[in-house]
Amino acid sequence: MARNKESLVLLIEVGPSMHGVLPEVEKVCCLLAEKKLIYGKYDEVGVVAFGTTDTKNDLTVEVGGYENVTVLRDIKVVDGALVDVLHQLPRGSACGDFLDAVVVGMDMMIKKYKETNKGKKRLCLITNAVTPTRLPYEGTKEDQVKTVAAQMMAHGMKMDCVVVRAQKDWDVDKKIVEENDFLLGLLSNKSSSKVYVGNATSLLGALRTRNITPVTTYRGDFELSSIMKIKVWVYKKTCEEKFPTLKKYSDKAPPTDKFASHEIKVDYEYRSIEDPKRVVPPEQRIKGYRYGPQVVPISSAEWEAVKFKPEKGLKLLGFTDASNIMRHHYMKDVNLFIAEPGNTKAILAISALARAMKEMNKVAIVRCVWRQGQTNVVIGVLSPNVSAKDNVPDSFYFNVLPFAEDVREFQFPSFSNLPSSMQPNEQQQEAADKLVQMLDLAPADGEEVLPPDLTPNPALELKKSSRRIREKPTGSSEEGEGVATAGQAMDVAEYTSPVKVEQLGDSNTVQEFEAMMSRRDSPDWVRKAFQSMKDKIYSLVEDSVEGDTYQKILECLVALRKGCICKQEPEQFNDFLRHLNKFCQERHLDSLSDFLASNNVMLISKSEEPESNIPETEARVLPLKNEP
């Protein structure tokens, strides 16, 4: 089993009180599934919806009860089908009971894994917790929650509770909400975490894509002096997240071989320059480094003799005022220094040192060699992290500091050196000050904006590199010229042209339209390009004689459609296509309608451009043939 492989069951409330936020929940859950396909392709995920109109789960059949809880997907390895399930969550008509959903999810885990996979089983509850839970057959709700929490711990399960409270003034019973919050609090104190979110961004950050098992960077002595040492463990607190590397893939295996690995093995051979046919074995090879025109051979033994080999350890170099260490000098990742778990003396020593440094506003400068044989030495700063909880010991944050060669000092001239004609006036200065204030994510008189714990990493968001529209090149001899079927696609990039076009002509209409859209000297050119192309299409329709301009109309429509998608203005094209349909009907131009219909002209759907309000199924119903 993979080290960080996880088993997850999503418990999603779909009752009436959640209908307003379910579209956002669908998006977030789909993104979670897509990330798991990249980062955790061996993870297993199940989906349970509660508050559904129907009931479908094993416990209802076996013991009764647990109504309005539906298992949408059993626990299976992540695949594309999981995304499809999460993309279209049902809208239920019953009140959701999150305790029933939790028990059903636990039952799925227990039956699937029994005693295996301990510590890697997780439930994720998404609810607004505003509807009442059912009374248990025996005891109180509080007793039931404690029993559920105990069972979670016994089977090595953990749970994340995401409480979606996007609206402030709900018409709900406050006593029910307080009771549910109390029950969720009991649950989180035992075996889970609980977080309240109020917007889509926080919801996205609250759903953790995966769990990473922490691994110590260092275990050993923290040497304060030759006679005083403290046993410490060092973990990574934060680290840069990167996309997984792509592996080379071979398609040479027979299609019938189901067990083919499709892996590529690369072997290197070194041959002699004097005799290219002779392969030089490893023991006869030596590394060479250029020194001017010459190549100087250096053996591995010589490298080992001159290599710097510091001893593993952490040594205190001294203390300094915290104000002397600049925040922008921090380099690389942040580490967490904690006392050796279970070592009371070490815990007390670290706590005493951290609290004294905190009181005196001091930080420590430390020399670090994380492992034996490490070729480089790290100099860093320890900042005290005094815990606010009695059951959490004090610790230190460690940040790497730069050496002299790592510091880059950029000197910028002052605005005061500029002539008075170039000095900002009061209005400009005020505008600049307001801009800086708006960029402050932690204003003194308000809540923190984009808190790290609830904000997803923007560098890892999955975005299409280019927009796609279904089309074939104009003039193709294949069936269905112009806009093609679903299997064919073409990348659309931003139009760029050095020619400044101001109006559309008759000979190169499409090229001039693209050039007009690419102009950057005014934002009005995009609007003018759209309107000019619409006028041109209407003119071509009116001037048509026995269909001689139909092909030109098709080319212009394809270009307009492409431009509307590229500029995220789908309604511009959709509204125009509907008006063109009525225009053709009023003038009895059925031949043009048939021509465009045969070339699969369709509305821009939501799948092509998120700003569109047309589902893909409705976009394929050609408006030119179905509007009265």
N, C-alpha and C positions, 0 to 999 in steps of 0.2 A: 504494500500500500504506500502511495506517495506520502512524503513527509507532511505536506500541507494540504492533502486532499480533504475535502469537506463534504459533509452530507447536510443538506439544508432543506427545510420545509417552510414554504411561504404560506402564512395564514392571513388571508386578505378579507376584510369585511366588505361586502357588496350590497348591504341593505340600503334602504331609501336615504338614510342620513348621510351615506357616503357617495351618493350618485354624483354630487357636484365636483368631487375631487378624484373620482375614479379615472378620468382621462389622464390626469397627471400621474396617478399611481401606475397606470398601464405603461406610460412612457418610461417611468423610472424602473419598473420591474423588467421591462424589455431590455433596457440598457444594462441592467445588472446581469441578465442572462447572456447578452452579447459579450460583456466583459469576461464572464466565466468561460465562454467558448474560446477566448484568447488566453486568459491567464490560468484557468483551471479546467482544462478540457476533460479531466477525469473526475471532476466533482459530480455529485449526484444531487438532484433537486426534485422536490415534489411540490405540488400546489394544492392548497385547500381554500375554498371560498365559503364564508359563513354569512348568514343572512339571505341565503338563496331561497327561491320559491320552492324548489324541490329538495330532496334529501338523498344523499348517496355516500355512505361510508360504512365500514365493516361493523362498527360498534352499534349502529342502529339495528342491524340484523342480529348481532350476537346477544346484546343485552337490552336493547330498546333505548329510547330517548335519543339525544344528540340530533334533534331535528333541525332542518334548515342548514345543515352542514354538508357540503358537497366536495368530494375529492376530484379535482379537475385533472390531476396528473399524479400517478404513483411515483415513488422515488426511483428515478432512473438517471443515467448519465446525461449530462446536458447535451442538447442537440437543437436543431432548428425548430423542431416541433414544440419545444418549450417556449420559444419566442412567440410562436403562433398562439399558444394557449394564453399567454400573458397579454397579448395584443388585443384580445377580445374577451375581457372578463364579463361574466354575466351580470345583469342588473337585477338584484333580488328584490322581493317585496316584503320580506320578513325582517324582524328585528334581529340583529346579530348578537349572539352570545359568545364572547371571546373565550370564556372558560371552556365551553364545549369544544371550540375549535382547537384550543391548546391540547385538550385530552385526546382528540382525534389525531392531531399531529404526533403526539407522544406515542400513541398506539401504532402508528405507521412506522416510526423509528424502531420501536421495540421489536415489532414483527420482522422488520427488514434486517436488523443487525444483531439482535439479541444482546450478547455481552461484548461484542466486538466493536472496534472503532470508537473506543472511549475517548472523550475529550475533543472529538472532531464532529460531533453532531450538534446542529444548531436549528432552533426554530426562530422565525422572524415574524412577529405579529404586527400587522398594519391595521389600525382601527382608530376611530375617533372616540370610542368609549363613552358614548352618550346614551346608549340604550341599556335597559336593566338586564342583569343576568338572572337566570332561573334559580330558584331555591333548590338546594340539594335534597335528596331523599332523606339523608341523615345529617345531623349537625348543622353548623352555620356555614355561610359562604367563606368566612375567614378560615374555618377548619378545612374546607375544601381546597382553598388556595395553598395552605400550608402543606397539605397532603400532596398536591400536584408538584409543588416545589421540591419536596423531599424525594419524590419519584424521579424528578429530573436529575437531581444530584446523584441518586443511586445508579442511574443508567448513563451517567456521564454526559448529560445534555446541558446546553446553555440556550438562552433565549434573549433576543432583542425585542423590546416593545417600542414601536414607533407610533406615537399618538398624534394623529393629524388634527390639529385645531386651527384651521385656516380662517374661520369666521369668529368674530368676537361676540356677536349678539345672536346666539342661537335660541330658538324657542324650545328649550329643553328643561327638564327638571334638574335643578342644580344639586339636589340631594342625590340623584342617581349618578351625576357626574362625579361628585365628591366620593361616593361609595366606590365607584369604579376606579378612581385614582388611588384610593386607599388600597384596594385589592391589588392593583398593578404595582403599587409600592411594596406590598408584602412579597409579591412575586419577584420583584427586582432585587430586594434585599437578600433573597435566598439564592437565586440561580440565574439571574438575568440582569440586563441593563434596560433603562427606560429613558426615552428622550421625547420631548414635545417639539413638533415642527409646525411652522405656520405658513410656509411657502414652498414652492416647487424646488427651489435650489436647496433648501435645508432638507427636504425629503430625499433628494438625490444623494446628499452627503450622509444622511442617517442610515441608508441601506449599505452596509459594508459589503464590498464585492467579495472579499476573501479574508481568511484569517491567516496570519503569518506567525509561526511558532518562533518566539524570541530565542536567540542564540547568543551566548556571552562572547564578547570580543576579548575579554581578559578576565582571568581569575588568579588572584595572587595578592601580594603585599603592596600596600600604598605606603611608601617609605617617607615619613616625615623627618626623620633623622636616623643616624646610625643605630640608635637604641630604641626608636619608637616606630612601630609599623602596625598598620591596620589591614585586616583582611577585607578585600573588596571584590565585588563583581561588577563588570562593565557591560552594559547592553547598548545597542543602538536605539536611540529615542526616535529619530527620524532618519529617513534615507531617501535618496532620489529613486523614484519609480520609473522604470523603463519598460518599453514594449518588449515582449519576448522576441529573441532572435529567430529569424526564419532559417529553416534547414533546407539543404538541397534535396530535391525530390526527383526520382527517376521514374519515367513512364515506360521503361523497357520491359518490365515484368509482364507476363502474359495476363490478359484480362480475366482469365479463368482462375488464376492463382489468388485465392482469398487470403492467403497467409503471407503474401509478399510484403516486405517491409518498406520497399521503395527507397531505401537508404542508399546514399552514394558514399563510397569509401575512396579517399584520395591517397595515393601513394606517390612519393617523390623518389626519383633516382638521380644520383649525382654521377656524371661521367667526366672522364679525363679530357682536357683540351687537346693533349697530344694524340690520344687514342679515343675518339668519341664512342667506340664500340665497347670500351671497358667501363664497367660500373665500379665506382669507388666505394668500398665498404665504410661503415661508420668509424671504425678504428683508424682509418687512414685519412680522415678528414679533420680539418682544423679551421676555426673561424679566423677571418682576416678583416682588418679595418684599414681603410684608406688613410694615408698620410701624404697629402699632396698627390703626386703621380704614382706613389708606391703603395703596395698593400702589405701591411705589417701583420704577420700571423701571431695570434695570442692563444695559447692553449687553455683548456679549462682549469688545469692545475695552477697556471699563473694567475688566472682570474680569482681563484679561490684564495690565493696567497695575499692578494692586495685588496680583497673585498672587505668592506667595513662590516663587522659582526658585533653589534651591541648586545648586551645582556638584556634579557626580558625583565621588565619591571617598570614601576611608576615611582618617580621621585619628585618631592616638593622642592621647587627652586626658591620660592618666597611668596610674599603677599604684597598686594598693592591696592590702592583705592579703586573701587569699581569705576569711577569716572575716568580713569586712565586707559581703560580698555574700550575701544570704539566698537559699537555694534556692527558697523560695516566691515570690520576686519575679520569677522568670523568666517571660517572657511569650511567647506565640506559638510559632513553630517553632524548631527548633535548626538552625543552619547550620554547615558545615564549612569552615574556612579552610585552604587548602593552598598551597604555593608553586607558581608557574607550572611545569607539567610540562616537563622538559628544561632548565630554567634552573638550572644548578648553583649559581650564586651565591645565587639566591633560596632554594633548598632549604637551603643551609648557613646562611643568615641566619635563616630561620624556625626551623630546628633549634636554633641557638644561643640564640635568644630564648626558645623554648619550654622548653628545658632549664634555662635560668637562672631563669625564672619558677617552674618546678617545684621547683627546689632552694630557692628563697627563699619558696615558698608565696605567690606573688603572682598577681594577675590584672590584666588591662589593661582600661581603659575606653575605648571607641572610639565615634567619631561616624561614622555611615554614611549615605551617599546612594547607593543601588544603581544608579540610572540617571539620565541627563540629563533634566531636566524633572520629576523626581519632586517632588511638592508637600510631602512631609513628610520630616523628619529622624529617624533612629533612633539612640538611644543604647543601647549594649549592652556586654556583658562578654566578653572573650576568656579562655578557660580552656585551659591547655596540655594537649595530648594527645601525650604522649611514646610513641612506638611501641616495642613489644617485639620487633619483627622487623627484621632488618637490611635487608631489601629494601623496607620500607615507611617513607617519610619521616615525620618529626614534623609535627604540624599543630595547629590550634586549634579548639575548639568555641566557637561564638558564640551567646549568648542575649540577647534583647531585655530591657532593663530598663525599669521604669515611670517615668514622670514623676510629679511631685508630685500631679497631678490623678488619676492612675491608682491611687494607693495608697488602700486602704480599711482604716482601723484600727478593728477591732471590740473594744470593751472588755467583758470578761466579769468579773463579780464573783467573788471568791475564795470557795471553800467555807469558809474560815476565818471569814468574816463571818457565816455562818449560825449560828443558835442551836445549842446542844449537842444538842438533841433531833433535829436534822436532820443531824448529822454522821454520816458512815458509820462503822460499827463495823469491827473488824479483819477479820471474815469478808467483809463487803461490799468492803472495800478490797482484800483478797486476790483476790476474784473479779474486780474491775475490772483489777487488775494482770495477771492471767492472760489476760483478754480482750485486753488490749493486746499481750501477748506472742504470742498466737495470730495476731494480725493482722500480725506481722512476717514479711515475705516473704523476708528475707535474714538468718536467724539466724546468730549467730557460730559456732555449733558444728554447723551442718548445711548442706546444699546449698540454693541459692536456689530458692524456690518460684515457679512461673509465670515463668520467664525470658522476657524480651521477645522474644528471637529465636525462641522456639518456642511462643509463646502467641498465638493469633489475637485480633484486635481484637474484644472482646465487643460493641461498638456496631454492628458490621457483620454479626453472626450473623443468618441469615435465620430468623425465627420467625413463626409464624402469629399474627395479631393476636387471633384468637378461635378456639376449637375448633368443629369442625363435626360434626354428626351428620346422617345421612340420615333426613329425616322430612317428613311433611306435617302441616299443622294438623289437629287433631282435629276431626272433624265434616265434613271435606271431602266433597263429593259426587262427586269424581273417583274413579276406580278405584284401589284400594289405599290406603285410609285408614290413618292412624297413621304407621307407618314406611315411607318411600317408597323409590323406586329410586335408583340411583347418580346420576342426573342432577339430582336435587333436593336442596337443602341449606338449612340454616337456621343462622344465627349464634347461638351460645349464649354469653351473657354471665353474669357472676356475679350470683346472685340477691341482691336487696337489698329489704328490707322493714322498715318501722318497727314492725310488729306482732310482738310476742314470743309466738310460738306454742309451746305445750308438748306438744300432742298433736294427732293427726289426727282430724278429724270425718268426717261422711258427705257433706255437701253440697259443700264446697269443698276436697276432699282434696288436689288438685294444688297449689292456691294455698297451702294451709297447709304442705304439704311443702316448697315453695320458700322460704316464710318461715322455717321451722324451720332449713333449711340456711343461711340468710343470717345467723343469729344469731352474734354475735361475743363474747358474754359467756362462752363456754366452748367448747373444741374438741370436747367430747363431743356437741354438738348434731348434728353431721353424722352421727355413728354412730347416734344415736337416730333421726334422720330416716330413714336407710336401713332400720333395723330396723322402725320403725313402718310404713313404706310396704310392706315385705314382709309384715308381719302383716295389713295392710289388704287386700292382694291375696289372701292365703290366705282371709281371711274372706269376701271377695266371691265367691271360687270356691265355697266351701262353701254360701253362701246363695243361689247362683244357681238360678233356676227357669226352665227352658226358655230359657236364654240371656239373661235380662233384665239381667244385670250384666256381660255380655261387653264392652260398649262402655266401661263404667267401668273394667274391668280393663285394657283396652287403654290408656286414658288414663293410668292409674297406672303401667303398664309403661313407657310412653314417657317420663314424668316421671322415673322411677327411672333409666332408661337415660341420659337427659340429665344427671342429677345425678352419676351415677357417672363419666361422661366428664369433666364439669367439675371434679370433685374428684380426678381421676386415680386412680380406684378401679375399673378395668374388671372385675376378678375378682369384685367384689361382685355385679355384675349377671350375669356369665356363670355363676357358681355358682348364683345364685338361679334363673336361667332353666332350668338343668339340673334342679334340684330341683323346680321347678314342672312340668316335663315328666313326671317320675316320678310326681308327685302326681296329675296328670291321668290318667296311664295306670292307676294303681292304682284310681281311681274311675270309670274308663271314660268319661271326659269327652272323647270324640273330637270333639264339636262345638266345644268351646273350642279344641282343638288346630287344627282346620281354620280357625276364625275368625282366630286369631293368625297362622297360616301364610299365609292369604290377604292379611294386612296386612304381610307381609314382616318380621315380627319376627325379628331375628337377633342373634347374639352380637356383642360389641364386638371389633372386629379390631385388629390392631397398627397398621394404617394410620390408624385413627381415634384411637387412644390408644397411644403407644409402650410403656406399661407392660403392655399385653395380650400374651399369648403365643399368640394365635389368628391365624393367617394369614387374609388377606382371603378367599381361596378357601374355606377351611373355615368361616368365619363365615357365608357365604351358604348353606351346607348347614344348613337349619333344624333345630335339635335337636329340636323338637317333633314332627318327622315321621320322624326317622331313628334315634333311640335305641331300643334294644330294651326 
